[in-house]
Each structure stands twice: as structure tokens, then as C-alpha cells.
């Protein structure tokens, strides 16, 4: 009886091992096959994303963002286009997060121009990945490449050798995670828009703890800007660099709702101002066209959260850029 029980237990263990092996092999087979053929692959080409907004009174209740035939925002691309072309690059501030196409600052920036243009901003784009994004848009053959820079420092330029973030980035690029697992996880998260927060208290504490050496002018700003400048010019395009505005101060929106996204940010404001000044100086030395976007820095009424324009802010910033662009482009045309 004991032998039979032992045999039964052993058989169950072998069966469980076989099932585990089968599941493991099946998973890796699916993982491998997804790299060659991804039936769930999504493209933004010629699609419209719709967002419902019940949280931010400065934005429309229903927001539609339309993507063209090359996954960007604006007129469709074709090789037969003979007009001058302009592209706008940067992160979510360029993309104008949750602002409809006809109210993005790039739309106002291009008023009265008979140019083909696209907003090629990418939410979350890091400064260290910007040159790659420039190369991705090379096929457009733009006459001008306009880049909106959020403040960055030496630390943002470091390609980390730490194992954990490298593994995370590797996993994110695996198709089955990118198309199935990560979207499923995100579908369970809070989908309300306008929750982009910055912990200014933490940021200020970091600044206060920096040594005098770290507080000295960022030596790598000029080097990075020059690298980006060269990349753009190798694409036979003229670069125009813009410094980004970011609001500061305790933020209460027009309906009296305290969003509490931005607090105790005097040191942060100094950091943005320093970046703007260093960027301006570097552009002068490198002979790059520079537009000071920092001038909208202190007007919190133009933003719906810590970093993104509301409709009025998008319009005002776009008009500011429009005036500067006319001056720059007229010099090159005439």
C-alpha cells in the first residue's frame, strides 16, 4: 500500500513537471513567434484617439487626437509634396498632451505659413533618445527641424549601466509584453486624464542637497545641443531650438479647485531659468537659431497641470513662436 501511494505521488510529480515544462515551452514559443508576426500590433497611422475628460475644466470634455499616415499629427505625408516642410520634435510638451489637433501650439505656430508641417512630438521622449527620433523623421526631408527642449542636466544624458532599468527597457521592447501584457496592466489603472504630477518638494530637496560643484553651469548642455545640431544638419535641415516654459507656484484652477501639483518651487524656477540662459548662450556660440520660450514661465493660468498647456496656453505659446519663426524663416527665404 505504501509503495502504491509512493508511486502515485511520484506519478503526480512527474505529471506536474511535464505540465510546467509544456506551459514554459508554449510561453517561449509564443514569445518567439510574436517577434516575427504580431497579430495584435497597433499603429496610429490614420487613426483617431478619443479621451473623455471629467477632471480638467481648462480642456474640452471630449478630446479627439487624429494621427496621419505616418503616425504623426498634421497633414498626410507624400513624396510628391513640393512645399517646404517643417517638423516639430520634443516630448509631451511638444505633442501638446490632451490638446485637440486644431488647438496644439504647433498649429498656431504655423499660421500664415504655406508649409507642410507635422507635430512629431513623443510623450516621454528622453533627451538621450532625441537623436534617434531625428533619424526616424529623416525620410520627411524637412527644410526646418524645430525642437522644444525641456530642461535637462548631465544626469539626464547618462546611459545607465544599472542592470534593473536595462532589464525593464529590454522587456518593454518584447512584442508580447508591448502588445498584450503592458496594455492589460495599464487598462486596470486610473484612466482619468490630467494626472501628470511633479513632486516639486522632492525636486527642491534634491537641488538643496547638491554640492557647489553640481550647481555650476551644466558643461554638457552645449555638447549635447551641438550633437543634435549636427544630426539635424546631416539631414539637410535647418535646426531651430526652443526653450520650454513650465509654470510654478501653488496652483488653483479657475474653478477654485486646488490641484496642488506645484509647490515650493523657487529653486526649481531658478533651475529652469539657468537652463534657458545656458541654452541661449550655447545656441549663440554654435550659431543655432534660438527662441526663448521661457518667457511664459510664470503664468500658471496657461497650464492645466505641472507641465502641459491648456487651450489658452497652447494658443499664446503658438502665437509667440509664430512671430519668432516668421523672423527666422524670412531671413532664409529672402
N, C-alpha and C positions, 0 to 999 in steps of 0.2 A: 504493500500500500504506500509506504514511504517512497519507494523507488518510482512508483507511478506518479505520485504528487510532484516529485523532483523532476521527472520527465516532462510533466505538464507545464511546470513553472519554466523549465528550460525552453520548451517549445514556444511559450508565450513571449519570452525574452527575445528569442530569435525572430519571431514574427514582428515584434515592436521594432527591432533593429532594421528589419527589411523595410517596414513601412517608413521609418525615419530616413533610411537611405533613398527610398523611392521619392519621398517628398523633397529631399535635398537635391537629388538629381533633376527632378522636374523643375524646381525653382531655378536652378542654374541653367537648365535648358531654355526656359522662358526668358531668363535674364540675357542669355547669349543671343537668342533669336530676335529679341527686341532691338538689339544693336544693328541688325541687318534690315529688319522690317518692323516698323512700329505702327500698328493699325490705329492707335489712339493719338498719333502725333497731331498736334494742333498748329495751325498757322493763323496769324492775324490778318493775312492777306485778304483784302476785300471783305472784312468783317466789321460789325458794329458791336461794341460793348455797351451795355446799359447798366447804370447804377441807380439805386434808389437811395435818396438822401433824406433822412428824417432827423438829422442831427445838426447840420451846419446851416444856419439861416442865410449866410452870405453866398450860398451856392443854390442852383436850381434843385427842385425836388427830384426831378428825373434828369439824369445826366447821360447823354449819348456821346461816345467817342468812336469815330469812324477811322478805320485803317485802310490805306490804299493798296495797290497791287504789289508793293514791295515792303509791306508791313510797317510803314511809317505813316505820319499824319500830314495830309495835304493832297495835292493833285497827283494823279497816277503818273508813273514814270514810263517813258518810251524812248527808245534810241533815236527816234525821229525828231525829238524836241530840239529846236534851234535857238530858243531863247537862252539867255544867261541863266544859270542855275545857282541856287543858294541852299545850303543845308545848315540847320541848327543842331548842335550837339551839346550834350551835357546829361545831367541826371534828372530827377523828378521835377526840379525847378524849371528846367528847360521844357520837359514834357508837359508841364502845367497840369500836375496831378489833379484829376477830377474836374477839370475845367473843359466845357464843350469846345469842339474844334473852332467854331467861329468866334470864341472868346479867349483863345490862347494868346499869350503875349506875342508869339511869333506871327500870328495873323495880323495884329495891329502894327507890328514892326515892318511888315511888308506892304502896307497900304501905299498906293500910288506907284508901286514898282511893277513894271511889266516883266517880272522874272518868274520862272518856275522855282518853287521852293518847297521844301519838306522839313517838318519838325522831326528830327531823328533822335530826340532825347530818349533815354532809357532809365526807367526808375531804378534807383540803387546803383547806378554806374559809378565805379570807383575810379579815382584819378589814375591809378596804376594800370587800369584797363582801357584808358581813353584812346591810346594809340591804336589798339586793336579795333576799337569801334570806328576810328577814322578809316582804317584799311577796309573795313566791311562796307563802307559807303563809297569806296574809290570808283566803283563802276558807274556811279552817277555822274562823275566828271564835273564837279561843281566849280563855278567860277570863284565863289567865295565859301569859306567854311567858317561859320560863326559859332564860337564856343563860349558857353556861360559857365564860369568857374565858381563852384562853391569853395570856401576857404579850405586849404589843405596844408599840412605841415610835413616835416621829414618822416614822421611815423607812418603817415598815410602812403608813403612811397615804398615802404618796406614790403618785399615779398616774403611772407613768413615761412620759416623753415620748421615751425612747430608742427608736430605730427597730427594733432587733433583737428585743427582747421583745414589742413590739407586733405585729410580723410573725408571730412564733411563736404568739401568742394568736389572731391572725386565722386562721392556718392550722388551728389546733386546732378552730376552730368550723366549718370547712368540712366538710360531711357525709361526703364520700368519705374524707377524712383521719380523721375521727372514727369512722366505722363500718368502714373497711377497712384503711387503711394503718397507723394508730397501733395498733389491736388486733393486727395482724400482727406489728409490731415488738415489741410487749410480749409476745407469745406466745413469742418467742425468748429472753426474759430469764429469769433465775432466778426460779422461781415459789415457792420456799420462803418461808413466812410468817415474820414476826418479825424482819425485817432492817431495821427503821427505826432508823437511826443518827443521832446528832448528834455532830459533831466539837467537843467541848467545849473542846479545846485551842485550836482556831481561834477559837471564840467568845470565850474568855477573852482571847486575844491582841487581838481587836478591842476588847474592853472596856478593856483596859490602854492601848491606843493612843488612846482617846477623850480629847478635851480636857475641861477642867473645865466648860466651857460645856455640852457634851453630857451630862455627868454630872449636871447639875442636874435637878430634877423635871421629868418629861415634861409640858409645858404642854398638849399636845393630847389627853391621856387624858380629861380632864374634858369637853372639847369633843366628842370622838367618842362618849363614853358618853351625853352629852346628846342628840346626834343620833340615836343608836339608841333612847334612851328616848322621844323624841318620835315616832319612826317606829312603835314598838310601841303607844304610846298613841293614835295616829291610827287604829290598827286596833281601838280599843276594848278593848285588852288591858292587863293589869297586868304590868309588867316586874319580873323578879327576876334579879339578876345574881350570878354565882358566879365566884370566882377559882379557877383550876385548879391542882392540885398537880402538881409534877414532881419526880422523885427526883434525888438527886445522890450522888456518891461512887463509888468503884470498885465495880463491880457483879459479884458472883459469885452465880449462882443456887443454888437449894437442892441441886442435884446436884453442886455444886462446879465447874461449868463457868464459866470466866471469859469473860463475854460482852464485856467491855471496851468498853461503849458510853458510859460516863460517867466522865470523868477530869478531875482538876484543876479542879473546878467551884465553888470557893469564891466567886469573883467572880460566877459565873452565879447561884448561890444568892442572893447579895445583890441581884442584878438582879430576880429573881422576888419576893423579899421587898419590895423597893422598889415594884414594880408593885402588889403586893397592898395595901400601905399607901396608895398613891396612889389606887387604885381604891376602897378603903373610904372614904377622905376625900371623893372626888368623889361617891360614892353618897349619903353623908350630906348633902352640900351640895345635891344635886339631888333629895333625898327619894326615892331609889330603894332598894327592898329589896335588901340585900346579904348574901350568905352567904360566909363565909371558908372556902374550900376548900383554902387553902394549908396548913392545919394538918396535912395528911397529907404534906407536902413531903418530910420527911426519912426516910421509911420506904421504902427501896428494895425491901423484900420484897413490896410491893404492886404492883409493876410488872414486866412481862415484857421491856420494852426501855426505851429512853430516855424515852418519854413515855406509854406505854399501860398501863392497868390489866391485871393478871392477874385470875383469878376472885375471889380473896380481896380484892384491892384494889378491884375493882368493887363487891363486896358492902359492904365497910367504908365506902367513899365514899358509896354509895347510902343506907346507914343514917344516916350523918351528915347528908346532905341531907334525908332523910325527916323527921328531928326538927326541923330548921330550917323546913321547908315547913309542917309542922303548925302551928307557932307563927305563921307569917306568914298562912297561909290562914284559920286560926281567927279572927284579928283582923278579917278582911274579911267573914267569914260571920256572926259574932255581934256 
